[in-house]
Amino acid sequence: MERVSQGFDTVDLAETTLFEVVFTLGRTYKRSKANIAELMSSFLALPAVRFPRERRALLALDLFKQSNISFADAYLAALALESDGQVFSFDRDFDRIPGITRIEP
């Protein structure tokens, strides 16, 4: 990680890896959602980190922090906000997210 932060190595970050890191920081290391969002946003901003969906991930991290929802739900909400804002789900957590219209299947 130090070599990446100093620009010596480049890393291609997979979406699944982002999910795992967010989960591990919260569950194992007991980091707050605000701290996780800050850490991951800073990591994604490093020039040596390549992540093709950075804008979506940053929005998801913000929703994760602000809306008190899981990162998976936040990522799905970010994806929906990039299109028509609709989410088909029984999960009422989506009702708390501005711009999202939840449709029960």
trRosetta pair geometry for C-beta under 8 A, 3 or more apart (Angstrom, degrees):
i j d omega theta_ij theta_ji phi_ij phi_ji
1 4 5.6 -53 -150 36 36 112
1 5 6.2 33 153 -18 68 106
2 5 5.7 -55 -145 39 32 109
2 6 6.2 20 157 -9 66 110
3 6 6.0 -62 -144 45 29 104
3 8 4.2 -77 -167 66 85 116
3 9 4.4 48 125 7 113 110
4 7 7.6 45 -180 -69 30 22
4 8 7.5 -83 -65 53 24 72
4 9 5.2 -56 -78 75 65 93
4 10 7.3 109 -127 -112 84 18
4 11 5.3 -12 -117 -11 134 119
4 46 6.4 69 146 134 92 155
4 48 4.9 -169 -166 103 69 132
4 49 6.6 62 175 -65 121 84
5 46 6.0 -94 -115 -120 55 142
5 48 7.5 -129 -74 42 15 129
7 46 7.9 -157 -75 179 71 99
7 47 6.3 11 -105 73 105 110
7 48 5.0 -173 -117 -51 52 123
8 48 7.8 9 42 -112 36 157
9 48 6.4 87 91 179 46 137
10 48 4.8 -134 -106 -165 59 80
10 49 7.7 -176 -159 -76 63 24
10 50 6.5 36 175 -13 105 108
11 48 6.5 61 14 137 77 88
11 49 5.5 -15 66 -114 96 65
11 50 7.0 -169 92 26 45 76
12 50 4.9 -29 -106 72 65 110
12 51 7.7 144 -163 -77 50 51
13 17 5.6 -129 -165 77 75 128
13 18 6.1 76 159 -56 116 94
13 44 7.5 -97 44 -106 159 78
13 49 5.8 15 -19 -170 123 98
13 50 6.8 173 14 77 76 51
13 51 4.4 -22 61 -85 112 101
14 17 4.5 97 60 0 83 104
14 18 7.3 -144 97 -6 48 82
15 18 5.6 -51 -155 31 38 115
15 19 6.7 38 150 -18 67 102
15 53 6.7 16 -85 44 109 133
15 57 7.8 -150 -120 -82 80 112
15 75 8.0 114 -168 -160 111 147
16 19 5.6 -51 -153 35 37 114
16 20 6.4 37 151 -19 67 106
17 20 5.6 -54 -146 38 34 112
17 21 6.2 34 156 -20 67 105
18 21 5.9 -56 -147 36 28 109
18 22 6.4 28 156 -17 64 107
18 40 7.1 90 -153 -155 91 129
18 51 7.4 80 -63 -137 130 136
18 57 6.1 -86 -162 -132 160 129
19 22 5.9 -58 -149 37 29 110
19 23 6.2 27 154 -18 65 110
19 71 6.4 166 -131 109 70 127
19 72 6.9 49 -135 -79 118 81
19 75 7.5 -51 -88 -26 100 157
20 23 5.7 -56 -146 39 30 112
20 24 6.1 26 158 -17 66 110
21 24 5.8 -55 -141 39 29 109
21 25 6.2 31 158 -21 64 106
21 40 6.8 138 109 -100 122 111
22 25 6.0 -55 -146 35 26 110
22 26 6.5 16 158 -10 61 111
22 36 5.7 87 -141 176 74 131
22 40 6.4 -3 -83 -64 90 153
22 61 7.9 -144 -105 -104 130 87
22 64 7.4 -71 -162 -158 139 166
22 71 4.5 85 128 -78 149 170
23 26 6.1 -69 -155 42 27 105
23 27 5.7 -1 166 1 69 119
23 71 7.1 -119 -60 34 71 136
24 27 6.3 -60 -123 50 25 95
24 28 4.9 -14 -167 21 68 122
24 29 6.8 50 143 0 69 100
25 28 7.4 -30 -80 53 10 86
25 29 5.2 -43 -149 51 45 121
25 31 4.5 -34 162 34 92 133
25 35 7.7 -151 161 106 122 97
25 36 4.8 140 106 -110 136 103
25 39 6.8 -175 -137 67 157 148
25 40 7.9 -137 6 -48 161 106
26 29 7.5 23 -11 57 8 76
26 30 7.3 37 -174 -114 36 20
26 31 5.9 -82 -87 59 45 79
26 33 7.2 26 -103 -81 118 63
26 36 6.0 -18 -61 -64 89 150
27 30 7.9 -24 154 -67 11 50
31 35 4.5 -121 -178 90 101 124
31 36 5.0 125 111 -59 122 85
31 39 7.3 -28 179 2 158 142
32 35 4.5 94 55 7 81 102
32 36 6.9 -146 93 -5 42 86
33 36 5.6 -53 -144 37 32 112
33 37 6.2 34 156 -20 65 106
33 64 5.7 -154 -164 139 111 87
33 65 4.8 166 136 -111 101 57
33 68 7.4 -161 5 -104 168 52
34 37 5.8 -55 -148 36 28 111
34 38 6.4 27 154 -18 63 108
34 65 5.2 91 -93 -145 54 113
35 38 5.7 -55 -147 37 31 111
35 39 6.1 30 156 -18 67 108
36 39 5.8 -56 -144 39 29 110
36 40 6.0 16 163 -9 66 112
36 61 7.5 -146 117 -146 83 98
36 64 7.4 -74 93 122 118 134
36 65 7.7 -170 67 -79 86 94
37 40 6.3 -61 -140 44 24 102
37 41 6.0 25 161 -20 63 113
37 61 4.2 138 -135 170 84 98
37 62 6.6 110 -158 -80 135 37
37 64 6.0 175 -79 78 109 107
37 65 4.0 -36 -28 -54 157 127
38 41 6.0 -57 -142 37 24 110
38 42 6.3 23 159 -17 61 109
39 42 6.0 -62 -154 37 26 109
39 43 6.3 24 153 -19 64 109
40 43 5.4 -51 -144 36 35 114
40 44 6.2 35 157 -18 67 104
40 57 7.6 -116 147 159 117 112
40 61 5.6 -160 84 -109 121 141
41 44 5.9 -54 -146 38 29 109
41 45 6.4 30 153 -23 62 109
41 58 5.9 80 -120 -124 95 87
41 61 5.6 -173 -61 106 95 158
42 45 5.7 -59 -151 33 30 114
42 46 7.5 50 149 -41 60 87
43 46 6.0 -34 -167 -3 39 114
43 49 6.2 98 157 -60 71 167
44 49 5.9 -127 -134 107 33 141
44 51 5.6 -60 -138 34 95 146
44 54 5.3 150 174 -138 120 98
44 57 6.0 180 -107 100 157 133
44 58 6.6 -149 89 -68 152 91
45 49 7.7 48 55 49 21 124
46 49 4.4 80 69 0 98 107
51 54 4.8 109 88 -72 101 83
51 57 6.3 -26 142 6 138 153
53 56 4.3 -33 171 41 100 120
53 57 5.7 109 111 -27 84 95
54 57 5.6 -59 -145 39 31 112
54 58 6.2 32 158 -21 67 105
55 58 5.9 -54 -148 34 29 110
55 59 6.6 28 153 -16 62 105
56 59 5.8 -57 -151 38 31 110
56 60 6.2 32 151 -20 66 108
56 75 7.3 61 151 -151 101 75
56 78 4.9 124 -166 138 75 124
56 79 6.5 43 -154 -77 128 62
56 82 6.4 -31 -99 -49 103 141
57 60 5.5 -54 -146 38 32 113
57 61 6.3 35 154 -21 65 104
57 75 7.5 -4 -111 -115 56 97
57 78 7.6 135 -73 121 17 167
58 61 5.7 -50 -146 35 31 112
58 62 6.5 33 153 -18 62 104
59 62 5.7 -55 -152 36 32 112
59 63 6.3 30 152 -16 66 106
59 78 4.1 136 99 -128 111 115
59 81 6.7 -136 160 70 147 138
60 63 5.7 -54 -145 39 32 110
60 64 6.1 41 152 -26 65 106
60 71 6.7 68 156 -165 110 74
60 74 4.4 113 -166 128 74 96
60 75 4.2 26 -132 -90 146 58
60 77 7.2 138 -113 62 74 85
60 78 4.1 -81 -65 -15 81 146
61 64 5.4 -48 -144 33 31 119
61 65 6.4 28 156 -16 62 106
61 71 7.8 5 -97 -130 55 99
61 74 7.3 110 -64 137 17 142
62 65 5.9 -58 -150 39 30 108
62 66 5.9 10 160 -6 68 117
63 66 6.0 -64 -131 48 27 99
63 67 5.1 -9 -177 9 70 125
63 69 6.8 -28 145 49 92 117
63 74 4.0 163 93 -146 108 98
63 77 5.4 -166 176 82 165 132
63 78 6.2 -152 6 -56 140 92
63 97 6.3 21 -149 -127 118 120
64 67 7.2 -42 -94 46 10 90
64 69 6.6 -103 -119 71 49 75
64 70 7.5 -40 -126 139 92 22
64 71 4.9 13 -110 -100 135 67
64 74 3.9 -70 -63 -34 77 171
67 74 6.8 160 52 -97 122 97
67 77 7.8 2 41 47 166 171
67 93 7.5 99 146 174 114 92
67 96 5.5 140 -159 111 101 112
67 97 5.4 1 -118 -88 153 85
68 96 7.7 -37 56 117 90 158
69 73 4.3 -94 158 85 121 130
69 74 5.4 150 86 -55 108 84
69 77 7.5 76 83 -12 156 140
69 93 4.6 119 -116 171 114 130
69 94 7.9 77 -118 -72 155 47
69 96 7.3 173 -52 66 116 122
69 97 7.4 -33 -12 -60 151 114
70 73 4.6 94 58 9 84 100
70 74 6.8 -147 96 -5 44 88
70 93 7.6 40 13 144 82 172
71 74 5.3 -54 -144 39 36 115
71 75 6.2 39 155 -23 68 103
72 75 5.9 -52 -147 33 29 110
72 76 6.5 28 153 -16 62 106
73 76 5.6 -55 -147 39 33 112
73 77 6.2 36 152 -21 66 106
73 91 6.6 -127 -113 132 125 152
73 93 5.4 -4 -176 101 161 137
73 94 6.8 -136 -170 -69 111 80
74 77 5.6 -53 -147 36 31 113
74 78 6.4 34 152 -21 64 103
75 78 5.6 -50 -149 34 33 113
75 79 6.5 37 150 -20 63 103
76 79 5.6 -52 -151 35 33 115
76 80 6.4 33 150 -18 65 105
76 87 6.3 85 141 -125 109 125
76 89 7.9 91 133 -57 148 144
77 80 5.6 -54 -147 37 33 112
77 81 6.2 35 153 -21 66 105
77 87 6.7 -41 -97 -58 62 144
77 94 6.4 180 -90 -125 106 88
77 97 5.0 -77 -148 171 145 171
77 100 5.5 -53 -140 -80 98 141
78 81 5.6 -52 -145 35 31 112
78 82 6.7 36 152 -23 61 102
79 82 5.8 -55 -158 28 32 113
79 83 7.2 3 153 2 63 105
80 83 6.2 -74 -155 47 36 93
80 84 7.2 -60 -171 66 74 58
80 85 5.6 76 148 -139 94 22
80 86 6.1 -143 -157 62 115 31
80 87 4.9 -60 -80 -62 159 89
80 100 5.9 66 101 -120 138 94
81 85 5.8 43 -106 -100 49 72
81 99 5.4 48 -115 124 103 132
81 100 6.9 -62 -67 -73 88 83
83 86 7.8 -66 97 34 103 78
85 99 5.2 -116 -131 161 122 75
85 100 5.7 -152 -176 -108 81 37
85 101 5.6 69 123 10 97 89
86 100 7.7 129 -107 -162 19 62
86 101 5.1 -31 -103 72 69 98
86 102 7.9 142 -158 -99 58 19
86 103 5.9 11 -168 -6 105 118
87 94 4.9 -127 70 -147 143 157
87 100 5.7 0 2 -168 116 110
87 101 7.3 164 24 80 69 46
87 102 5.3 -29 72 -109 96 66
87 103 7.1 170 83 24 42 75
88 102 7.9 128 -109 -164 18 59
88 103 5.1 -36 -102 76 65 97
88 104 7.7 80 -158 -164 65 8
88 105 5.1 73 174 -71 105 90
89 94 5.7 108 64 -5 134 144
89 102 5.8 -70 57 -149 92 103
89 103 7.7 89 24 61 54 53
89 104 7.5 -60 85 -106 33 47
89 105 7.4 40 -76 -21 13 98
90 104 6.0 60 -99 -134 60 87
90 105 6.9 -62 -49 24 83 94
91 94 5.8 89 97 -10 90 98
91 102 7.6 -127 77 -140 64 138
92 95 5.0 -23 -173 6 70 122
92 102 7.2 155 -122 101 41 171
93 96 6.2 -52 -173 24 48 111
93 97 7.7 43 140 -23 68 104
94 97 5.7 -54 -160 23 50 115
94 100 5.1 -115 179 135 91 141
94 102 4.2 127 94 -78 122 120
95 100 7.7 -126 -93 94 19 108
95 102 5.5 -67 -67 12 71 136
97 100 4.2 36 87 13 107 131
